Amino acid sequence: MIKKFFVLIITIITVHLIYTGYIRPEANIIIEMSREIGQSSPRDIVVIIKDFEQEICFILMFWGCFLIFENYQTVLKNKYLFTVDLVEQKDETNFDPERIITKLDTELPSECNSSPLIQTLRMALWRYAGTKNVQNLSDAVESSLEALAIRQDSENSMIRYLIWAIPSIGFIGTVRGIGQALSMADKALAGDISGMTNSLGIAFNSTFVALLLSIFLMFLFHQLQRLQDSEILDTQAYCDKYLLGRIK
């Protein structure tokens, strides 16, 4: 949690420095040049993303990408375990769960102990060692996989919140822009519509940017969910093949 909030602080500082150092000064120059020649503000990228709502959306998007890729790494770093026979024994006729548990505790790297596959195998083997009942072993595998699915769903709650928050912030910019435009209605009636068009630009640009960032983040999140679902299915298939298939 400390690392995640540290990355959030770094993201806020970095994005704000980019905005104050380049994006807003460049956008102000372009808008001023357009005003001098009597034209409306052009649709340059710096003009579209110059407002505070877009800045907040970019901060949340980058932080959400970090959270997603961190979960990617968590799933992928132990994926090679599914290609290793961790339940292999020299004497296949005498299935000894306690010996396999000792093997898992002593012969595997310490970072593997937190992987869902190792935790599922350990729980199922302890259940079978105590009861010698295959049904209890199968139930232990099923309950472990259900707990894994619940834990993954809980860890993804912040990502889902960010995907919801980014369009909401864009709509806040829309309300702010429309409110400013309505406050300049008297100037528009007098013939000066520049203020109203700029305010409407704030309204539509913030929603446009927020929806694009939300779509991009949603795509990454769906890929993460597909990878996590694949991990659960691979764990189930591994237990069926290497664990349940060996118990006579």
C-alpha positions in Angstrom: 0.0 0.0 0.0 2.9 2.4 0.8 4.4 1.7 -2.6 1.2 2.4 -4.4 0.7 5.7 -2.7 4.3 6.6 -3.3 3.8 6.0 -7.0 0.6 8.1 -6.9 2.6 11.0 -5.4 5.3 10.7 -8.0 2.7 10.6 -10.7 1.0 13.7 -9.4 4.3 15.6 -9.3 5.4 14.4 -12.7 2.2 15.2 -14.6 1.8 18.6 -12.9 5.4 19.5 -13.9 4.6 18.6 -17.5 1.5 20.7 -17.4 3.0 23.7 -15.8 6.2 23.5 -17.8 5.0 22.8 -21.3 1.3 22.0 -21.9 -0.4 25.1 -20.4 2.2 27.7 -21.6 2.1 26.2 -25.1 -1.7 26.2 -25.1 -1.9 29.8 -23.9 0.5 30.9 -26.7 -1.7 29.1 -29.4 -4.9 30.5 -27.9 -3.5 34.1 -27.8 -2.2 33.9 -31.4 -5.6 32.7 -32.6 -7.3 35.5 -30.6 -5.0 38.2 -32.2 -6.0 37.1 -35.7 -9.6 36.8 -34.9 -10.0 33.0 -35.1 -11.3 30.5 -32.6 -8.9 28.3 -30.7 -7.5 25.5 -32.9 -7.9 21.8 -32.0 -4.3 21.2 -31.1 -3.6 18.4 -28.6 -2.2 20.8 -26.0 -5.3 23.0 -26.2 -7.6 20.0 -25.8 -5.8 18.6 -22.7 -4.8 21.9 -21.0 -7.5 22.1 -18.3 -7.4 20.9 -14.7 -9.9 18.1 -15.2 -7.8 16.6 -18.0 -4.7 16.8 -15.7 -6.5 14.9 -13.0 -7.7 12.3 -15.5 -4.1 11.7 -16.7 -2.9 11.3 -13.2 -5.6 8.7 -12.4 -5.0 6.9 -15.7 -1.2 6.6 -15.2 -1.8 5.4 -11.6 -4.4 2.9 -12.8 -1.9 1.6 -15.4 0.6 1.0 -12.6 -1.9 -0.9 -10.5 -2.9 -3.1 -13.5 0.7 -3.8 -14.6 1.6 -4.7 -11.0 -1.1 -7.3 -11.0 0.1 -8.5 -14.4 3.5 -9.1 -12.9 2.0 -10.9 -9.9 0.2 -13.4 -12.2 3.0 -13.8 -14.7 6.0 -14.2 -12.4 4.9 -17.7 -11.2 3.3 -18.9 -14.4 6.2 -21.2 -15.1 5.1 -23.3 -12.1 2.3 -24.8 -14.1 4.8 -26.5 -16.3 6.6 -28.2 -13.4 5.5 -31.4 -11.7 5.6 -30.4 -8.1 3.8 -33.5 -6.9 6.2 -36.0 -8.4 7.4 -38.9 -6.1 9.9 -41.6 -6.6 7.4 -44.2 -5.4 4.2 -43.6 -7.3 2.4 -46.5 -5.6 2.6 -44.9 -2.1 1.2 -41.4 -2.2 2.7 -39.5 0.8 1.2 -36.0 1.1 3.4 -35.0 4.0 6.5 -35.7 2.0 5.2 -33.6 -0.8 4.4 -30.7 1.6 8.0 -30.9 3.0 9.2 -30.8 -0.6 7.2 -27.7 -1.3 8.4 -26.0 1.8 12.1 -26.7 1.4 12.9 -27.1 -2.3 11.0 -24.2 -3.8 12.2 -20.5 -3.8 10.7 -18.5 -1.0 8.9 -16.1 -3.5 6.9 -19.1 -4.8 5.2 -19.7 -1.4 2.7 -16.9 -2.1 1.6 -18.2 -5.5 -2.0 -19.4 -5.6 -0.9 -22.8 -7.0 1.5 -23.6 -4.1 -1.1 -22.4 -1.5 -3.8 -24.5 -3.1 -1.6 -27.6 -3.2 -0.4 -27.1 0.4 -4.0 -26.7 1.7 -5.3 -29.7 -0.3 -2.4 -31.9 0.8 -2.8 -31.0 4.5 -6.5 -31.8 4.2 -5.8 -35.2 2.6 -3.0 -36.0 5.1 -5.4 -35.5 8.0 -8.5 -37.3 6.6 -7.2 -39.6 3.8 -10.4 -38.7 2.0 -10.3 -37.7 -1.7 -13.5 -35.8 -1.5 -12.0 -33.5 1.3 -9.0 -32.9 -0.9 -11.3 -31.9 -3.8 -13.3 -29.7 -1.6 -10.1 -28.0 -0.3 -9.0 -27.3 -3.9 -12.4 -25.8 -4.7 -12.6 -23.6 -1.6 -9.0 -22.4 -2.3 -9.9 -21.4 -5.8 -13.0 -19.6 -4.6 -10.9 -17.7 -2.1 -8.4 -16.8 -4.8 -11.3 -15.4 -7.0 -12.6 -13.3 -4.1 -9.1 -12.0 -3.3 -8.4 -11.0 -6.9 -11.8 -9.2 -7.1 -11.0 -7.3 -3.9 -7.5 -6.3 -5.2 -9.2 -5.0 -8.4 -11.6 -2.7 -6.6 -9.4 0.4 -6.8 -8.9 -0.1 -10.5 -12.6 -0.3 -11.0 -13.0 2.9 -9.0 -10.5 4.7 -11.2 -12.3 3.5 -14.3 -15.5 5.0 -12.9 -13.8 8.2 -11.5 -12.1 9.3 -14.8 -15.4 9.8 -16.8 -17.0 11.4 -13.7 -14.2 14.0 -13.5 -14.7 14.6 -17.2 -18.4 15.3 -16.6 -17.4 17.7 -13.9 -15.4 19.7 -16.5 -18.4 19.6 -18.7 -20.6 21.1 -16.0 -18.0 23.7 -15.2 -17.6 24.7 -18.9 -21.3 24.9 -19.5 -21.7 27.0 -16.4 -19.0 29.5 -17.6 -20.6 29.6 -21.0 -24.0 30.5 -19.6 -22.5 33.2 -17.5 -21.2 34.8 -20.7 -24.5 34.7 -22.5 -24.9 38.5 -22.2 -21.6 39.1 -24.0 -22.6 36.6 -26.7 -25.9 38.5 -27.3 -23.8 41.6 -27.6 -21.8 40.0 -30.4 -18.7 38.7 -28.6 -19.0 34.9 -28.6 -15.3 34.1 -28.0 -15.8 33.7 -24.3 -18.7 31.3 -24.7 -16.9 29.2 -27.3 -13.9 28.9 -25.1 -16.0 27.8 -22.2 -17.9 25.2 -24.3 -14.5 24.0 -25.5 -13.6 23.3 -21.8 -16.9 21.4 -21.5 -16.5 19.1 -24.5 -12.7 18.7 -24.3 -12.8 17.4 -20.7 -15.5 14.8 -21.6 -13.7 13.8 -24.8 -10.3 13.2 -23.0 -11.9 11.5 -20.0 -13.8 9.0 -22.1 -10.8 8.1 -24.3 -8.6 7.5 -21.2 -11.4 5.4 -19.6 -11.7 3.2 -22.7 -7.9 2.6 -22.7 -7.9 1.8 -19.0 -10.9 -0.5 -19.4 -9.1 -2.4 -22.1 -6.1 -3.0 -19.9 -8.4 -4.0 -17.0 -10.2 -6.6 -19.1 -6.9 -8.1 -20.2 -5.9 -8.4 -16.5 -9.2 -10.1 -15.7 -8.7 -12.5 -18.5 -5.3 -13.4 -17.2 -6.5 -13.8 -13.6 -9.4 -16.1 -14.8 -6.8 -18.1 -16.7 -4.7 -18.5 -13.6 -7.7 -19.9 -11.7 -8.5 -22.4 -14.5 -4.8 -23.4 -14.8 -4.7 -24.1 -11.1 -7.8 -26.2 -11.3 -6.4 -28.2 -14.3 -3.1 -28.6 -12.6 -4.6 -30.1 -9.4 -6.8 -32.4 -11.5 -3.9 -33.7 -13.5 -1.0 -33.9 -11.0 -2.8 -34.3 -7.7 -6.2 -35.9 -8.0 -5.0 -38.1 -10.9 -2.2 -39.7 -8.8 -4.4 -40.6 -5.8 -5.7 -44.2 -6.1 
